[in-house]
Amino acid sequence: MVDFLPPNAPYTEAYWEALLREGEHSRSSAPPADPESIWLGLGLEPESADVGAPPSPPDDGRWAAAVRAMEEKAVLTLPVVGYNRGGLLVEWNGTQGFVPVSHLADFPPYMDEREREEALRARLGQTLRLHVIEVDPERQRLVFSERATHSEEQRRKALLEQLQPGDVCTGRVTNICSFGAFVDLGGLEGLIHISEISWSRVNHPAQLLRPGQEVQVAVLNVDRERGRVGLSLKRVHPDPWRTVGERYQVGQIVQGVITNVVEFGAFAQVEEGVEGLIHLSELAEGQFLHPRNVVREGMTVRLRVIYVDADRRRLGLSLRQAAEPAPAS
């Protein structure tokens, strides 16, 4: 008889050998197969068999994908294709995997042999939401857990109920795309839209973020029905425009870095999160074909402040007036 292990127990070779001696049932197999063919049916080979070194698994990326799914704690929806006394067989990527009874959610722990077989047979054809918990390419062993998925989903649901707009959380960046970055808050992912990454201009999230990076984020909104959370990285810090009027006055000389050159002028960053416009007429004296004939992105320049409107987030700058003496007050 197989000793069924608790969810976190290691799967020893003795466990697997005892389990597979119990036989396997699936839609396509009538009587239980012998232990050797059960190992092969699972994609496993008995260690006790005198067959020399196990053949290398096919190098088609399946095992690397399984390892990646385990590391990312991906939820996989897989069909049940067979069973034995120890659990269920599922199919993923053309490979059979195993879900031990101890890792099935809502499976009664105390049943006689007949009841257990009926309960397992009833799962044939169903689909399960599973986490990968063990990958062994050498033995071609792939183990899944439904219980781990349920635990993750319960934690995700609880976190979704707890979160409120204005909360500040610590998370880890999981994915970066052109429109923003996804952050794992501990079982629940939220999205930082590109406009919420920084008070400064951001052309692509990868400029400031990388996968695996730990970040502090503010919760902007929570959609519990759709399971969506909007996050902001920039709002963890004060908006620098609120106090621009205290730091910048008309006539003041400042240093800036050109961030963008357009037909009507150029934008320059004078501090983190604060950009001002150098209008075409304020770039230089005389005639020139395009602002790029005067400045380029990344150039550090000396500028004079000629206009400040903190409420409308406007800062007017002049490159040509920076060389002139300040006007008499």
C-alpha positions, -999 to +999 in steps of 0.1 A: +000+000+000+013+035-008+020+059+020+004+091+009+027+120+018+017+154+032+017+182+007+053+194+013+069+160+017+097+150-007+089+123-033+114+095-027+122+068-052+105+043-028+073+064-029+073+065-067+080+027-071+053+018-046+029+041-062+034+028-097+031-008-086-005+000-079-014+003-115-027+030-138-061+036-155-069+059-183-095+063-211-072+045-235-060+016-214-083-011-202-065-034-177-038-019-155-004-021-171+027-038-155+050-015-135+075-011-163+049+002-187+035+025-160+069+041-156+070+046-194+034+059-194+044+085-169+075+093-188+096+078-160+119+048-158+123+026-127+157+032-110+159-005-101+158-016-137+191-026-151+190-005-182+222+016-178+221+054-180+186+068-187+182+083-222+185+121-224+151+138-227+143+153-261+158+188-263+126+205-276+123+232-249+095+214-230+115+209-198+129+245-199+093+257-202+083+235-173+111+249-151+101+284-161+065+277-153+076+264-118+098+295-112+071+319-123+044+300-103+023+300-135-012+286-132-017+259-159-052+245-169-046+209-179-068+179-188-069+148-166-060+118-189-055+090-164-053+079-128-038+054-104-042+049-066-017+077-059-033+104-080-041+117-115-022+119-148-025+152-167-011+162-201+009+193-208+029+202-239+028+166-251+042+153-218+023+135-190+026+148-155+014+135-122-008+151-095-005+132-062-037+127-042-021+148-014-020+177-038-056+175-050-079+202-036-110+191-017-102+154-020-114+135+011-084+120+030-102+090+044-118+066+019-117+029+012-102+015-019-134+015-039-143+050-029-109+063-038-109+047-072-144+060-080-134+095-069-103+095-090-121+080-120-147+107-118-119+133-125-112+118-159-119+144-186-120+172-162-095+201-163-075+212-133-058+245-125-023+235-114+012+247-103+043+229-113+061+218-081+088+194-094+107+191-126+133+164-132+143+162-169+168+133-163+140+111-150+114+129-172+094+135-140+068+163-139+047+168-107+018+193-103-002+205-074-038+217-074-036+225-037-008+250-043-029+268-069-059+270-046-036+284-018-023+310-042-058+319-054-071+322-018-041+345-010-048+365-041-085+369-033-077+380+003-052+405-009-076+419-035-102+424-008-077+441+015-062+466-009-075+501-009-066+532-031-038+551-014-021+520+001+016+518-004+029+483-011+062+466-018+063+444-049+085+429-075+085+436-112+074+405-132+070+418-167+078+449-188+060+459-219+056+491-240+026+504-221+038+497-185+051+471-160+034+444-140+043+440-103+036+410-081+023+422-048+025+388-032+002+366-053-016+394-070-003+413-100-010+450-106-001+473-135+019+504-135+010+523-166+039+541-183+024+574-173+027+564-137+063+553-136+080+587-131+073+624-129+099+627-157+093+618-193+095+580-199+098+567-235+098+530-224+094+514-190+127+495-195+145+528-190+138+527-153+126+492-144+138+456-149+122+422-142+129+410-106+134+446-093+118+453-059+097+485-059+074+505-037+041+514-053+010+533-045-024+517-052-044+539-075-075+518-081-089+483-073-113+465-096-124+435-075-148+422-102-121+419-128-093+413-104-073+444-117-051+467-096-038+500-109-004+511-094+018+541-094+055+543-089+058+580-091+031+588-066+051+573-038+072+605-041+058+641-039+049+658-071+078+682-077+055+706-096+037+714-064+066+734-051+082+746-084+072+782-076+093+780-044+124+770-063+122+788-096+117+825-104+117+845-136+153+856-144+170+828-126+198+809-143+196+771-142+212+741-157+192+717-178+195+685-199+178+685-233+153+656-233+134+661-266+139+682-297+108+691-317+100+714-346+088+743-323+117+741-299+132+717-273+124+704-238+149+705-210+149+687-176+160+710-149+154+685-121+139+650-117+103+653-128+104+689-140+108+698-177+106+732-193+101+743-229+127+763-248+106+778-276+122+780-311+125+818-306+145+813-274+170+789-287+195+812-305+199+845-323+197+846-361+184+821-386+187+782-383+169+755-402+158+733-373+162+733-335+186+703-339+210+727-355+213+743-321+207+715-295+205+677-293+191+652-268+214+646-238+232+680-241+236+699-208+229+736-213+227+769-193+192+784-193+173+814-180+138+810-165+114+833-183+080+819-173+067+799-143+031+785-139+032+756-114-006+751-115-005+744-153+028+726-150+045+751-173+081+763-172+094+786-199+132+786-205+156+805-228+189+794-241+197+826-259+189+849-229+211+828-206+242+846-221+227+880-214+230+898-181+199+896-159+174+925-164+175+953-139+147+949-113 
